[in-house]
Amino acid sequence: MRASPPAARSEYMALLFELYNRFGLYPWEPALLDSEVVKTGTESFAEGGFGACWRGVFLGKLQVAMKCSLAFVPNEDAKRRALREMEVWQDLRHPNVLPFIGLYLHESKIYLLSPWMKEGDLISFLKRNTHADRAHMVLQIAYGLLYLHTRGVVHGDLKGANILVSDTGEPRLADFGLSHKDIQESAVEHSLAWYNGGNPRWQSPELLTARTPEEAVRTTASDMFAFGRVIIEVYTEEVPFAGVFLYSAVMQMVMAGESPARPTDTSIIERGLDDRMWKIAKDCSRHEPHARLDIRAAISRLSDPPSS
């Protein structure tokens, strides 16, 4: 088959870009083509427990993030993780959820593409933008979580680092590697690494004390626990239990029902972590799952104007 002339190919790519830009969707299945994606850079810009993110260009114009598994993860495990994340993520469309563009195969690796968020993660953004409306940010995060929960999706790994900020300053929930649809799933569908994933600074006590796969499944209630921790992050610009360096110590504290100490620094209180906001954060992160606010109740409380 004869290749298209460069000028014709360029016009074709420009048309595809305009269609994507207008509708926010792209017919990528079964996978994006090499002509549609270019991986840039020689090193990843971020790495997590099992994944790394690279930069790329989509349709010759759009800067994208390309998420794939790290080199030490066996190919079959990497494929299973990527497809599981894609299954949850691909149908999510909300202003406060990071858009999914498509799947790309390159050098035997699966990449999940999303628009590049140049503002970075939530806490980095807040440190650079000290006058940002933090109460608005918290409410927008809650709206994103409401969207997930009403669609039967549990995020499973909510924390400041997994919330990115758009060019217009809106938070977007990201990283669905530990997410699942909140339906009756067989425990054998997930790997041991999936059950053990997460960080105790945001994990609820019932996940840390789980003894069976069924007990270790993340829920909307465990999402709410993490959301309460995120509220504290937004105002302190620090991870929960920032002064405790050992994960094992954090785990013991969470399982014992301890919460991060309430900040007394005047500057943090002036950012908005007043009695009302602290109480909302605490009520989201109650020790017992049934005692926590659900996302609708949290939004109702967050939407109420502060008493004068």
C-alpha positions as CSV (number, residue, x, y, z in Angstrom):
1,M,0.0,0.0,0.0
2,R,1.4,3.4,-1.1
3,A,2.1,5.8,1.8
4,S,0.2,9.1,1.8
5,P,2.1,12.2,0.8
6,P,3.4,14.3,3.8
7,A,1.0,17.2,3.0
8,A,-2.0,14.9,2.8
9,R,-1.0,13.1,6.0
10,S,-0.6,16.4,7.8
11,E,-4.0,17.6,6.8
12,Y,-5.5,14.3,7.8
13,M,-3.9,14.6,11.3
14,A,-5.1,18.2,11.7
15,L,-8.6,17.1,10.9
16,L,-8.4,14.2,13.4
17,F,-7.1,16.7,16.0
18,E,-10.0,19.1,15.4
19,L,-12.5,16.2,15.8
20,Y,-10.9,15.1,19.1
21,N,-10.7,18.7,20.3
22,R,-14.4,19.3,19.6
23,F,-15.8,16.0,20.9
24,G,-13.2,14.9,23.5
25,L,-13.4,11.3,22.1
26,Y,-11.2,9.4,19.7
27,P,-11.8,6.1,17.9
28,W,-8.7,4.4,19.2
29,E,-9.8,0.8,19.4
30,P,-8.1,-1.7,19.3
31,A,-5.1,0.5,19.7
32,L,-3.7,3.9,18.6
33,L,-1.4,3.8,15.5
34,D,2.3,4.8,15.4
35,S,1.3,7.6,13.1
36,E,-1.0,9.0,15.8
37,V,1.4,8.9,18.8
38,V,5.0,9.9,19.3
39,K,6.8,9.1,22.5
40,T,9.2,11.9,23.5
41,G,12.1,12.0,25.9
42,T,14.5,9.2,27.0
43,E,13.3,9.0,30.6
44,S,10.0,8.8,32.5
45,F,9.0,12.0,34.4
46,A,7.2,10.1,37.2
47,E,7.2,6.6,38.7
48,G,5.0,4.9,41.2
49,G,4.9,1.4,42.7
50,F,4.4,-0.4,39.4
51,G,4.0,2.3,36.8
52,A,5.9,5.0,35.0
53,C,4.7,8.0,33.0
54,W,6.3,9.3,29.9
55,R,5.7,12.4,27.7
56,G,4.4,12.2,24.2
57,V,2.6,14.0,21.4
58,F,-0.8,12.9,20.1
59,L,-2.0,13.7,16.6
60,G,1.0,16.0,16.1
61,K,-0.3,18.7,18.5
62,L,-1.6,17.5,21.8
63,Q,0.9,17.0,24.6
64,V,0.1,13.7,26.5
65,A,1.1,11.6,29.4
66,M,1.8,8.0,28.6
67,K,1.4,5.6,31.5
68,C,3.0,2.1,31.4
69,S,4.3,-0.6,33.8
70,L,7.8,-0.5,35.0
71,A,10.4,-2.8,33.4
72,F,10.5,-5.3,36.3
73,V,6.8,-6.1,36.0
74,P,6.3,-9.3,33.9
75,N,4.6,-8.6,30.5
76,E,1.5,-10.6,31.3
77,D,1.0,-8.9,34.7
78,A,1.6,-5.5,33.0
79,K,-1.0,-6.3,30.4
80,R,-3.5,-7.4,32.9
81,R,-3.0,-4.3,35.0
82,A,-3.3,-1.9,32.1
83,L,-6.4,-3.6,30.7
84,R,-8.1,-3.6,34.1
85,E,-7.3,0.1,34.6
86,M,-8.5,0.9,31.1
87,E,-11.8,-1.0,31.6
88,V,-12.7,1.3,34.5
89,W,-11.2,4.6,33.1
90,Q,-12.3,4.6,29.4
91,D,-16.0,5.3,30.0
92,L,-15.4,8.1,32.6
93,R,-16.2,11.6,31.3
94,H,-16.5,14.4,33.8
95,P,-14.8,17.8,34.3
96,N,-13.2,16.6,37.5
97,V,-11.9,13.3,36.1
98,L,-8.7,13.1,33.9
99,P,-9.8,12.1,30.4
100,F,-8.7,8.9,28.8
101,I,-7.5,9.2,25.2
102,G,-6.7,5.6,24.2
103,L,-4.4,2.7,24.4
104,Y,-1.1,2.6,22.5
105,L,1.2,-0.4,21.9
106,H,4.9,0.4,21.6
107,E,7.9,-2.0,21.8
108,S,5.8,-4.7,23.5
109,K,4.5,-2.3,26.2
110,I,1.0,-1.0,26.7
111,Y,0.6,2.8,27.3
112,L,-2.5,4.5,28.5
113,L,-2.7,8.0,27.2
114,S,-4.2,11.1,28.8
115,P,-3.9,14.9,28.2
116,W,-0.7,16.4,29.7
117,M,-1.6,18.4,32.8
118,K,1.2,21.0,32.9
119,E,0.0,22.3,36.3
120,G,1.0,19.0,37.8
121,D,-0.5,17.4,40.9
122,L,-2.8,19.2,43.4
123,I,-0.4,19.9,46.2
124,S,2.4,21.1,43.9
125,F,-0.2,23.5,42.3
126,L,-1.3,24.8,45.7
127,K,2.2,25.5,46.8
128,R,2.8,27.6,43.6
129,N,-0.7,29.2,43.8
130,T,-1.0,30.2,47.5
131,H,-4.2,32.3,46.8
132,A,-6.1,29.5,45.1
133,D,-9.6,28.9,46.4
134,R,-9.0,25.7,48.4
135,A,-12.6,25.3,49.4
136,H,-13.6,25.3,45.7
137,M,-10.9,22.7,45.0
138,V,-12.2,20.4,47.7
139,L,-15.7,20.7,46.5
140,Q,-14.6,20.0,42.9
141,I,-12.7,16.9,44.1
142,A,-15.9,15.8,45.8
143,Y,-17.9,16.3,42.6
144,G,-15.5,14.1,40.8
145,L,-15.8,11.4,43.5
146,L,-19.6,11.7,43.4
147,Y,-19.5,11.0,39.7
148,L,-17.4,7.9,40.2
149,H,-19.6,6.6,43.1
150,T,-22.8,7.2,41.2
151,R,-21.4,5.2,38.3
152,G,-20.5,2.3,40.6
153,V,-16.7,3.1,40.5
154,V,-14.4,3.0,43.6
155,H,-11.3,5.0,43.0
156,G,-9.2,3.1,45.5
157,D,-6.1,5.3,45.7
158,L,-7.3,8.8,46.3
159,K,-4.6,11.2,47.5
160,G,-3.1,14.5,46.5
161,A,-0.6,13.0,44.1
162,N,-3.4,11.3,42.2
163,I,-5.3,14.5,41.7
164,L,-4.0,16.6,38.8
165,V,-4.9,20.2,37.9
166,S,-6.1,21.3,34.5
167,D,-4.9,24.4,32.6
168,T,-8.0,26.3,34.0
169,G,-7.2,25.3,37.6
170,E,-9.7,22.5,38.0
171,P,-8.8,19.4,39.9
172,R,-9.1,16.1,38.0
173,L,-9.0,12.7,39.6
174,A,-6.4,10.5,38.1
175,D,-4.6,7.1,38.4
176,F,-7.2,4.3,38.3
177,G,-4.7,1.5,38.8
178,L,-6.4,0.4,42.0
179,S,-9.9,1.2,40.9
180,H,-12.8,-1.2,40.3
181,K,-16.5,-1.2,39.6
182,D,-18.4,-1.6,42.8
183,I,-20.3,-4.7,41.8
184,Q,-20.0,-8.3,43.0
185,E,-16.5,-9.2,41.7
186,S,-14.8,-12.5,42.3
187,A,-11.8,-12.1,44.6
188,V,-9.7,-14.2,42.3
189,E,-9.9,-11.5,39.5
190,H,-7.3,-9.4,41.3
191,S,-3.6,-10.1,42.1
192,L,-2.0,-10.0,45.5
193,A,-0.3,-6.7,44.4
194,W,-3.7,-5.2,43.7
195,Y,-4.9,-6.0,47.2
196,N,-1.7,-4.8,48.8
197,G,-1.6,-1.5,46.8
198,G,-2.1,1.9,48.3
199,N,-0.5,4.0,51.0
200,P,-1.4,3.8,54.7
201,R,-1.4,7.6,55.1
202,W,-4.7,7.6,53.1
203,Q,-5.9,4.0,53.7
204,S,-8.8,3.2,56.0
205,P,-8.2,1.0,59.0
206,E,-10.4,-1.8,57.7
207,L,-8.1,-2.2,54.6
208,L,-5.0,-2.3,56.8
209,T,-6.5,-5.0,59.1
210,A,-8.0,-7.1,56.3
211,R,-7.2,-10.8,56.5
212,T,-9.1,-12.1,53.4
213,P,-9.3,-10.8,49.8
214,E,-13.0,-10.0,50.4
215,E,-12.1,-7.8,53.4
216,A,-9.3,-6.1,51.4
217,V,-11.6,-4.9,48.6
218,R,-11.7,-1.1,48.5
219,T,-15.2,0.5,48.9
220,T,-16.9,3.8,48.6
221,A,-16.4,4.1,52.4
222,S,-12.7,3.6,52.1
223,D,-12.7,6.3,49.4
224,M,-14.4,8.7,51.8
225,F,-11.8,8.0,54.4
226,A,-9.1,9.0,51.9
227,F,-11.1,12.0,50.9
228,G,-11.0,13.2,54.5
229,R,-7.3,12.9,54.4
230,V,-7.1,14.8,51.1
231,I,-9.0,17.7,52.7
232,I,-6.2,18.0,55.3
233,E,-3.6,17.8,52.5
234,V,-5.2,20.6,50.6
235,Y,-4.8,23.0,53.6
236,T,-1.6,21.8,55.1
237,E,0.2,21.1,51.8
238,E,1.7,18.0,53.5
239,V,0.9,14.3,53.4
240,P,-1.0,13.0,56.4
241,F,1.2,12.1,59.4
242,A,4.0,14.1,57.7
243,G,6.2,13.9,60.8
244,V,6.0,10.1,60.9
245,F,8.5,8.6,58.4
246,L,7.9,4.8,58.8
247,Y,5.0,3.3,57.0
248,S,4.8,0.6,59.7
249,A,4.3,3.3,62.4
250,V,1.6,5.1,60.3
251,M,-0.2,1.7,59.9
252,Q,-0.2,1.1,63.6
253,M,-1.5,4.6,64.3
254,V,-4.3,4.3,61.7
255,M,-5.4,0.9,62.9
256,A,-5.4,2.2,66.5
257,G,-7.8,5.0,65.4
258,E,-5.4,7.9,65.5
259,S,-5.8,10.8,63.2
260,P,-3.4,13.4,62.0
261,A,-2.9,16.1,64.6
262,R,-5.0,19.2,64.0
263,P,-2.7,22.0,62.8
264,T,-2.5,25.1,65.0
265,D,-0.4,27.2,62.6
266,T,-2.3,30.4,62.0
267,S,-1.4,30.4,58.3
268,I,-3.0,27.0,57.8
269,I,-6.2,28.1,59.6
270,E,-6.3,31.2,57.5
271,R,-6.2,29.1,54.3
272,G,-9.6,27.7,55.4
273,L,-8.9,24.8,57.7
274,D,-11.3,26.2,60.3
275,D,-13.6,24.3,62.8
276,R,-16.1,23.6,60.1
277,M,-13.7,22.2,57.5
278,W,-11.8,20.2,60.1
279,K,-15.1,18.6,61.3
280,I,-16.0,17.7,57.7
281,A,-12.6,16.1,57.2
282,K,-12.9,14.2,60.5
283,D,-16.4,13.0,59.7
284,C,-15.3,11.6,56.4
285,S,-12.4,9.7,58.1
286,R,-14.2,8.1,61.0
287,H,-12.7,4.8,62.1
288,E,-15.9,2.8,61.5
289,P,-17.0,2.7,57.8
290,H,-20.7,3.1,58.6
291,A,-20.0,6.2,60.6
292,R,-18.4,8.1,57.7
293,L,-20.1,10.7,55.6
294,D,-21.0,9.5,52.1
295,I,-20.1,11.7,49.2
296,R,-23.5,13.3,48.9
297,A,-23.5,14.3,52.6
298,A,-20.0,15.6,52.3
299,I,-21.0,17.8,49.3
300,S,-24.0,19.1,51.2
301,R,-21.8,20.1,54.2
302,L,-19.1,21.6,51.9
303,S,-21.8,23.6,50.0
304,D,-23.3,25.1,53.1
305,P,-22.0,28.7,53.6
306,P,-19.7,29.1,56.7
307,S,-21.5,30.5,59.7
308,S,-20.5,34.1,60.4
